[in-house]
Amino acid sequence: MKQYLLSVHMVEGAEMPPPETVERMYADVDQYNARLQAEGAWVFAGGLHPADTATVVRMQDGELLTTDGPFAETKEHLGGFWVIKAPDLDAALAWAADATKACGAPVEVRPFQDEAAD
């Protein structure tokens, strides 16, 4: 089976929902994760701290540089992700539809590159 990244997009500065809504979202994501695991599609998942906690590491002019926060100027940032196994893109999109319902945020679906043959 092919692996897919389901990435959750969070909008910087967006107002947080009320606590009871956040609790429901966490419960819905827990149920979604349990379904992924029960159906054998689960590989790995995780939520991320806000983008302003990030550190970027890069080589520039032969020197290693580290800078605070994301390099890209954008209002949308990666808020969390799932790595799943699915037989095809349609199946991955179906999982993403359930993911966006559970977490209440947009979910991007992207296939991993095929591994090179040894």
C-alpha positions in Angstrom: 0.0 0.0 0.0 1.1 3.5 -0.7 1.7 6.0 2.1 0.0 9.4 2.2 0.6 12.5 4.4 -2.6 14.1 5.6 -1.5 17.5 6.8 -3.7 19.8 8.9 -3.5 23.5 8.0 -4.0 26.0 10.8 -4.5 29.8 10.1 -2.2 32.0 12.1 -4.1 34.5 14.3 -7.4 32.7 13.8 -9.7 32.9 16.8 -9.7 29.7 18.9 -13.1 28.0 19.2 -14.7 27.8 22.7 -13.2 25.2 25.1 -16.2 22.8 24.7 -15.7 22.8 20.9 -12.0 22.1 21.3 -12.8 19.2 23.7 -15.2 17.7 21.2 -12.6 18.1 18.4 -10.0 16.3 20.5 -12.5 13.5 21.2 -13.4 13.3 17.5 -9.7 13.1 16.5 -9.2 10.3 19.2 -12.1 8.3 17.6 -10.7 8.9 14.1 -7.2 7.7 15.2 -8.8 4.6 16.7 -10.5 3.9 13.4 -7.3 4.4 11.4 -5.6 1.9 13.8 -8.4 -0.6 13.7 -8.6 -0.6 9.9 -4.8 -0.9 9.5 -4.3 2.5 7.8 -2.4 4.1 10.8 1.3 4.7 10.4 2.0 7.7 12.6 0.4 11.0 13.6 1.1 14.1 15.7 0.0 17.6 16.6 2.4 20.4 16.5 3.0 23.5 18.6 2.4 26.9 16.9 4.7 27.9 14.0 6.3 30.6 16.2 8.0 27.8 18.2 9.8 26.5 15.1 13.5 26.7 14.4 14.7 26.5 10.8 18.1 25.0 10.0 19.7 25.7 6.6 23.0 26.0 4.8 23.7 29.4 3.3 27.0 30.2 1.6 28.6 27.2 3.1 27.6 28.1 6.7 25.0 26.4 8.9 22.3 29.0 10.0 19.5 28.6 12.4 16.6 31.1 12.6 13.5 31.4 14.7 10.1 30.6 13.2 9.2 29.4 9.7 11.0 30.8 6.7 7.9 31.1 4.5 5.8 34.2 4.8 2.4 32.7 5.1 -0.7 32.8 7.3 -1.3 29.1 7.1 1.0 26.7 8.9 1.2 23.0 9.5 -0.7 22.3 12.7 -0.5 18.5 12.7 -0.5 15.5 10.5 -1.2 11.8 9.9 0.9 9.4 7.9 -1.5 6.7 6.6 -1.5 3.6 4.3 -4.1 3.5 1.6 -4.5 1.5 -1.5 -5.0 4.6 -3.7 -5.6 8.3 -3.8 -9.4 7.9 -3.6 -9.1 5.9 -0.3 -6.7 8.5 1.1 -9.1 11.3 0.1 -11.9 9.4 2.0 -9.7 9.3 5.1 -9.0 13.0 4.7 -12.7 13.8 4.5 -13.2 12.1 7.9 -10.0 13.9 9.2 -11.2 17.4 8.3 -14.6 16.6 10.0 -12.8 15.4 13.1 -10.3 18.2 13.5 -12.3 21.1 12.1 -9.5 22.3 9.8 -8.4 21.9 6.2 -6.5 18.7 5.4 -4.1 18.4 2.5 -3.4 14.9 1.0 -0.1 14.2 -0.5 1.5 10.9 -1.6 5.0 10.0 -0.5 7.4 9.3 -3.3 7.9 5.7 -4.1 11.1 4.2 -2.6 13.9 3.5 -5.1 14.4 -0.2 -5.9 17.6 -1.6 -4.3 
